[in-house]
Amino acid sequence: MNQPPPEISIVIPAYNEEQRLGRALACIREYFASRPAGVADIEIIVVDDGSTDQTARIARDWTHEMPFLRLVSNGENRGKGYSVRRGMLEASGRIALFTDADLSSPIEESEKLLRAIRAGNDVAIGSRALDRSLIFARQARFREVAGIIFNGFVRLFTGLAIHDTQCGFKAFVREPCRVIFEQQRIEGFGFDPEILFLARRHGLRTAEVPVRWAHDPGTKVRVLRDSLLMFGDLVYIRWNSLLGRYPVKRS
């Protein structure tokens, strides 16, 4: 007898996360085990992005304790955007959520995203900008300023009226949102504005939700290098749109 699909798929992109992945999986299991539906209502997909450490082994070891955990491998390092895209397209839950392996937003905050979806939204995105009192470990000031400047460019190039596109904590009603990830082209850190641009282009209702968040000094984002690459990604989004590479299906 086939098992019914889970309510929630949790996608974790992971590149060299041997220090943080096990702790994240334990937190997720503990949190959902305490909910009425328990862990039977979830699946976890770890996407190993060509890690050179023990990330894949740790994920495989956890599958023995967590049969609802799956490991998929990119084989080589492709980027966070590629890993999120792959995990979201592999997901089978009614709702697909992706989160960073450091759980910068605690998994308990997922309830806020799910509440926004239950209210009728197709997409719910965590935001650090809507209520900065919820930030319990701040980034260095230059990182915050760089984020504010980048968000200004996001608004300029995409027209998105979103205060924080880069928080790595987002949930989607999987079926109507599948087109977002099918059309996503950016494989690096600049993928977030692209998927939010696509959500708006396809008429999907999006809610920005303030969440608790803490900066992790182990972040893989390098401000100067990645800011330049992400700026190029904004130009690429605009160019793709002008060339008709994000077609909207007409009913």
C-alpha positions in Angstrom: 0.0 0.0 0.0 1.4 3.4 -1.0 2.1 5.9 1.7 0.2 9.2 1.4 2.5 12.1 0.6 3.7 14.2 3.6 2.2 17.5 4.4 5.6 19.3 4.5 8.9 18.7 2.7 11.9 20.4 4.3 14.8 21.0 1.9 18.3 21.6 3.3 21.0 22.7 0.8 24.3 21.5 2.2 27.9 22.3 1.2 30.6 21.2 3.6 28.1 21.2 6.6 29.6 18.4 8.7 29.7 20.8 11.7 26.1 21.9 11.6 24.0 19.4 9.7 23.6 16.8 12.5 22.5 19.5 15.0 20.0 20.9 12.5 18.5 17.4 11.8 18.1 16.7 15.5 16.3 20.1 16.1 14.0 19.4 13.2 13.1 15.9 14.4 12.6 17.1 18.0 10.3 20.0 16.9 8.1 18.0 14.6 7.9 15.0 17.0 6.3 17.4 19.5 3.6 18.5 17.2 0.2 16.6 17.0 0.9 15.0 13.6 4.4 14.1 14.6 7.2 13.3 12.1 4.8 11.2 10.0 3.8 14.5 8.4 7.2 15.5 7.1 10.0 14.5 4.8 13.5 16.0 4.9 15.6 16.3 1.7 19.3 17.0 2.2 20.9 18.2 -1.1 24.6 17.6 -0.9 26.3 20.1 -3.1 29.5 18.3 -3.9 30.8 18.5 -0.3 34.4 17.6 0.3 33.9 16.8 4.0 31.7 14.3 5.8 28.4 16.0 5.0 27.1 13.1 2.9 28.1 10.5 5.4 26.4 12.3 8.2 23.2 12.6 6.2 23.3 8.9 5.3 23.9 8.0 9.0 20.8 9.9 10.0 18.6 8.1 7.5 18.9 5.0 9.8 17.2 7.0 12.6 15.0 9.1 10.3 13.4 7.1 7.5 11.7 10.2 6.3 15.1 11.7 5.5 16.5 11.5 1.9 19.9 12.4 0.7 20.4 13.5 -2.9 23.7 14.5 -4.3 24.7 17.0 -7.0 27.9 15.1 -7.6 29.8 18.4 -7.9 29.5 21.8 -6.4 26.8 23.7 -8.3 25.7 26.4 -5.9 23.0 27.0 -3.4 20.4 28.0 -6.0 20.9 24.8 -7.9 20.7 22.8 -4.7 17.4 24.5 -3.6 15.9 24.0 -7.1 16.8 20.4 -7.1 15.4 19.8 -3.6 12.2 21.6 -4.3 11.6 19.7 -7.5 12.3 16.4 -5.6 9.9 17.3 -2.9 6.5 15.5 -2.6 4.8 17.4 0.3 1.9 19.7 -0.2 4.1 22.5 1.2 7.8 22.6 0.4 10.1 24.7 2.7 13.7 25.3 2.4 16.0 26.3 5.3 19.8 26.8 5.7 21.7 24.0 7.5 22.7 26.4 10.3 19.0 27.0 11.1 19.6 30.7 11.4 15.9 31.0 11.7 14.9 28.3 14.2 12.7 25.6 12.8 10.0 26.6 15.3 9.6 29.8 13.1 8.2 27.6 10.3 4.8 27.8 12.0 4.7 31.5 11.1 5.3 30.6 7.4 2.7 27.8 7.5 0.2 30.2 9.2 0.7 32.6 6.3 0.0 29.8 3.8 -3.1 28.7 5.7 -4.3 32.3 5.3 -4.4 31.9 1.6 -0.9 32.7 0.4 1.1 30.5 -2.1 4.5 31.7 -0.9 5.6 32.7 2.6 9.1 34.1 3.1 11.0 34.8 6.3 12.1 38.4 6.8 14.8 39.9 9.0 13.9 43.4 8.0 10.3 43.7 9.1 11.1 43.4 12.8 14.8 43.8 13.6 14.0 43.2 17.3 13.7 39.5 16.4 17.4 39.3 15.4 19.1 37.8 18.4 22.7 37.7 16.9 23.4 40.5 14.5 25.7 40.5 11.5 28.6 42.9 11.3 27.4 46.4 10.4 29.0 46.3 6.9 27.1 43.1 6.1 23.8 44.8 7.1 24.6 47.9 5.0 25.5 45.6 2.1 22.2 43.9 2.4 20.2 47.1 2.5 22.1 48.4 -0.6 21.4 45.0 -2.4 17.7 45.2 -1.6 17.6 48.6 -3.2 19.0 47.2 -6.4 16.5 44.3 -6.2 13.7 46.8 -6.1 15.2 48.7 -9.0 15.8 45.7 -11.3 12.9 43.5 -10.4 10.2 45.9 -9.0 9.8 43.6 -6.0 8.4 45.5 -3.0 10.0 43.0 -0.6 12.1 44.2 2.4 14.3 41.1 2.6 14.7 38.7 -0.3 17.8 36.9 1.1 16.6 35.2 4.3 17.2 31.5 3.6 13.8 30.5 5.1 10.9 30.2 2.6 7.8 28.0 2.1 5.8 27.3 -1.0 2.5 25.5 -1.8 4.3 23.0 -4.0 2.0 22.3 -6.9 1.2 25.9 -8.0 4.8 26.9 -7.2 6.5 24.2 -9.1 6.7 26.4 -12.2 9.0 28.8 -10.2 11.7 26.2 -9.8 11.2 24.8 -13.3 12.0 28.2 -14.7 14.7 29.2 -12.2 18.0 29.7 -13.9 20.4 31.1 -11.3 22.4 28.6 -9.5 24.3 30.8 -7.0 23.3 32.9 -4.0 21.4 35.4 -6.2 18.6 32.9 -6.8 16.2 34.3 -4.2 15.2 37.5 -6.1 14.7 35.3 -9.2 12.3 32.9 -7.6 10.4 35.8 -5.9 10.3 37.6 -9.3 8.9 34.4 -10.8 6.3 34.0 -8.1 5.0 37.5 -8.8 5.1 36.9 -12.6 3.0 33.8 -12.2 0.4 35.6 -10.0 1.3 33.7 -6.9 0.3 35.4 -3.6 3.4 36.1 -1.5 3.6 37.0 2.2 6.7 38.4 3.9 6.7 37.3 7.5 9.0 38.6 10.3 11.0 35.7 11.9 13.6 35.2 14.6 17.0 35.0 13.1 20.7 34.8 14.2 23.8 35.4 12.2 26.1 32.4 12.0 29.8 33.3 11.6 30.2 30.1 9.6 28.1 31.6 6.7 29.4 30.7 3.2 28.5 34.1 1.8 31.5 36.4 1.2 30.2 39.9 1.0 32.4 41.6 -1.6 32.7 38.6 -4.0 29.1 37.4 -3.7 27.6 40.9 -3.8 29.2 41.5 -7.2 28.0 38.1 -8.5 24.5 38.7 -7.1 24.3 42.2 -8.8 25.2 40.4 -12.0 22.3 38.0 -11.3 19.9 40.9 -11.0 20.9 42.0 -14.5 20.5 38.4 -15.7 16.9 38.3 -14.3 16.1 41.4 -16.2 17.7 40.1 -19.3 15.9 36.8 -19.1 12.6 38.6 -18.6 13.1 40.8 -21.7 14.0 37.7 -23.8 10.8 35.9 -22.8 12.6 33.1 -20.9 10.0 33.2 -18.1 6.8 32.4 -20.1 3.5 32.5 -18.3 1.0 29.8 -19.2 -2.3 31.2 -20.3 -5.4 29.3 -19.2 
